[in-house]
Amino acid sequence: MEFLQGTLEMLILRTLMFGPKHGYGIAQFIRQTSSDVLLAEAGSLYPALQRLEMQKLITAKWEMSENNRRVRHYRLTAAGRAKLSSSMSRWDEFVQAIGRVLHPAKE
């Protein structure tokens, strides 16, 4: 399923609320928690991570993984937490508005 503009970034920020993760870990978390509906492909995930890092919403650091490989771990910043909070509020309003259009109340 394709992401609406800005949705992938919000999901990345939300994923990082649970702690630092590397790119593959972020993609797996999104896939697993969405019951395999949302797939963050590398071609969209890594550019989104770069945009978030440029906006100082996340930081990145090269580290060694459990299986002794160099991986880039991403962490949420304070600015990222604030952006996530506002994005989630706007998203909730959007979903409720769509719901009202799809299922209008009977008068």
Secondary structure, 3 states (H helix, E strand, C coil): CCCCCCHHHHHHHHHHCCCCEEHHHHHHHHHHHCCCCCCCCHHHHHHHHHHHHHCCCEEEEEEECCCCCEEEEEEECHHHHHHHHHHHHHHHHHHHHHHHHHCCCCC
